[in-house]
Amino acid sequence: MSLDLKPKELKAWSLNLGHDHVQTSLVSYCHLDDTEKAAVMSRIAERRQAQPDDRVAQLKALVAAL
């Protein structure tokens, strides 16, 4: 199952689970074995190649959501 959440959505999801910190949710619910990790990283690489992005804006949004 993939939620594909934006940073603010991820934070809201985490809070809804009763966690003060996103890290708690990720450590508790987002276990990946090596095969899953490789597949996720491949999808990320494919998206990045398909759509040029503003990395600084994305990093700022991620930090703001934490």
DRENPA-3360 file (N, C-alpha, C; in nm, 2 decimals, always signed):
BEGIN
1 = MSLDLKPK = +0.08/-0.12/+0.00/+0.00/+0.00/+0.00/+0.09/+0.12/+0.00 ~ +0.05/+0.22/-0.08/+0.13/+0.34/-0.09/+0.04/+0.46/-0.07 ~ +0.07/+0.55/+0.02/-0.01/+0.66/+0.05/+0.02/+0.78/-0.03 ~ +0.15/+0.79/-0.08/+0.19/+0.90/-0.17/+0.15/+1.04/-0.11 ~ +0.19/+1.06/+0.01/+0.15/+1.19/+0.08/+0.25/+1.30/+0.06 ~ +0.19/+1.42/+0.05/+0.28/+1.54/+0.05/+0.32/+1.56/+0.20 ~ +0.42/+1.65/+0.22/+0.47/+1.66/+0.36/+0.36/+1.70/+0.46 ~ +0.27/+1.80/+0.43/+0.17/+1.84/+0.52/+0.07/+1.72/+0.55;
9 = ELKAWSLN = +0.04/+1.65/+0.44/-0.05/+1.54/+0.46/+0.01/+1.43/+0.54 ~ +0.14/+1.41/+0.53/+0.21/+1.31/+0.61/+0.21/+1.35/+0.76 ~ +0.23/+1.48/+0.78/+0.22/+1.53/+0.92/+0.08/+1.51/+0.98 ~ -0.02/+1.54/+0.90/-0.16/+1.52/+0.95/-0.19/+1.38/+0.98 ~ -0.14/+1.29/+0.89/-0.16/+1.14/+0.91/-0.10/+1.10/+1.04 ~ +0.03/+1.15/+1.06/+0.10/+1.11/+1.18/+0.02/+1.16/+1.31 ~ -0.02/+1.29/+1.30/-0.09/+1.34/+1.42/-0.22/+1.26/+1.44 ~ -0.29/+1.22/+1.33/-0.41/+1.15/+1.35/-0.39/+1.01/+1.41;
17 = LGHDHVQT = -0.27/+0.96/+1.40/-0.24/+0.83/+1.46/-0.20/+0.86/+1.61 ~ -0.20/+0.98/+1.65/-0.17/+1.01/+1.79/-0.02/+1.04/+1.81 ~ +0.06/+1.05/+1.71/+0.20/+1.07/+1.72/+0.24/+1.22/+1.71 ~ +0.32/+1.27/+1.80/+0.36/+1.41/+1.79/+0.47/+1.43/+1.68 ~ +0.54/+1.33/+1.64/+0.64/+1.34/+1.55/+0.62/+1.24/+1.43 ~ +0.65/+1.29/+1.31/+0.63/+1.20/+1.19/+0.73/+1.08/+1.20 ~ +0.84/+1.10/+1.26/+0.94/+0.99/+1.27/+0.88/+0.88/+1.34 ~ +0.80/+0.90/+1.44/+0.74/+0.79/+1.52/+0.65/+0.71/+1.43;
25 = SLVSYCHL = +0.57/+0.78/+1.34/+0.48/+0.70/+1.25/+0.56/+0.62/+1.15 ~ +0.67/+0.69/+1.10/+0.75/+0.62/+1.00/+0.82/+0.50/+1.05 ~ +0.88/+0.51/+1.17/+0.95/+0.40/+1.23/+0.85/+0.29/+1.27 ~ +0.73/+0.32/+1.31/+0.63/+0.22/+1.35/+0.56/+0.15/+1.24 ~ +0.54/+0.22/+1.13/+0.45/+0.17/+1.02/+0.51/+0.15/+0.88 ~ +0.63/+0.20/+0.87/+0.69/+0.20/+0.73/+0.81/+0.11/+0.72 ~ +0.80/-0.01/+0.74/+0.91/-0.11/+0.73/+0.93/-0.15/+0.58 ~ +1.05/-0.14/+0.54/+1.08/-0.18/+0.40/+1.19/-0.29/+0.40;
33 = DDTEKAAV = +1.17/-0.40/+0.33/+1.29/-0.49/+0.31/+1.37/-0.44/+0.19 ~ +1.48/-0.50/+0.16/+1.57/-0.45/+0.06/+1.50/-0.45/-0.08 ~ +1.42/-0.54/-0.11/+1.35/-0.54/-0.24/+1.25/-0.43/-0.25 ~ +1.18/-0.40/-0.14/+1.08/-0.29/-0.14/+1.16/-0.15/-0.15 ~ +1.27/-0.14/-0.08/+1.35/-0.02/-0.08/+1.40/+0.01/-0.22 ~ +1.45/-0.10/-0.29/+1.50/-0.08/-0.43/+1.39/-0.04/-0.52 ~ +1.27/-0.10/-0.51/+1.16/-0.06/-0.59/+1.12/+0.09/-0.57 ~ +1.11/+0.13/-0.44/+1.08/+0.27/-0.41/+1.18/+0.36/-0.47;
41 = MSRIAERR = +1.30/+0.33/-0.45/+1.41/+0.42/-0.50/+1.40/+0.43/-0.66 ~ +1.37/+0.32/-0.72/+1.36/+0.32/-0.87/+1.24/+0.41/-0.91 ~ +1.13/+0.41/-0.84/+1.01/+0.49/-0.87/+1.05/+0.64/-0.85 ~ +1.12/+0.67/-0.74/+1.16/+0.81/-0.72/+1.25/+0.86/-0.83 ~ +1.35/+0.78/-0.87/+1.44/+0.81/-0.98/+1.36/+0.84/-1.11 ~ +1.26/+0.75/-1.14/+1.18/+0.77/-1.26/+1.10/+0.90/-1.26 ~ +1.04/+0.93/-1.14/+0.96/+1.05/-1.13/+1.05/+1.17/-1.15 ~ +1.17/+1.17/-1.09/+1.26/+1.28/-1.10/+1.30/+1.31/-1.25;
49 = QAQPDDRV = +1.33/+1.20/-1.32/+1.37/+1.21/-1.46/+1.25/+1.26/-1.55 ~ +1.13/+1.22/-1.51/+1.01/+1.26/-1.59/+0.97/+1.40/-1.56 ~ +0.99/+1.45/-1.45/+0.95/+1.59/-1.41/+1.06/+1.67/-1.35 ~ +1.11/+1.77/-1.42/+1.21/+1.85/-1.35/+1.15/+1.92/-1.23 ~ +1.22/+1.94/-1.12/+1.16/+2.00/-1.00/+1.25/+2.10/-0.94 ~ +1.19/+2.18/-0.85/+1.26/+2.28/-0.77/+1.30/+2.22/-0.64 ~ +1.41/+2.16/-0.63/+1.45/+2.09/-0.51/+1.46/+2.17/-0.38 ~ +1.49/+2.30/-0.40/+1.50/+2.39/-0.28/+1.36/+2.41/-0.23;
57 = AQLKALVA = +1.26/+2.43/-0.31/+1.12/+2.45/-0.27/+1.07/+2.32/-0.20 ~ +1.10/+2.20/-0.26/+1.06/+2.08/-0.20/+1.12/+2.06/-0.06 ~ +1.25/+2.09/-0.05/+1.32/+2.07/+0.08/+1.26/+2.17/+0.19 ~ +1.23/+2.29/+0.15/+1.16/+2.39/+0.24/+1.03/+2.34/+0.28 ~ +0.95/+2.28/+0.19/+0.82/+2.23/+0.23/+0.83/+2.11/+0.32 ~ +0.93/+2.02/+0.30/+0.95/+1.91/+0.39/+0.98/+1.95/+0.53 ~ +1.08/+2.05/+0.54/+1.12/+2.10/+0.67/+1.01/+2.17/+0.74 ~ +0.93/+2.25/+0.66/+0.81/+2.32/+0.72/+0.71/+2.22/+0.78;
65 = AL = +0.69/+2.10/+0.71/+0.60/+2.01/+0.76/+0.64/+1.93/+0.88 ~ +0.77/+1.93/+0.91/+0.82/+1.86/+1.03/+0.80/+1.95/+1.14;
% end
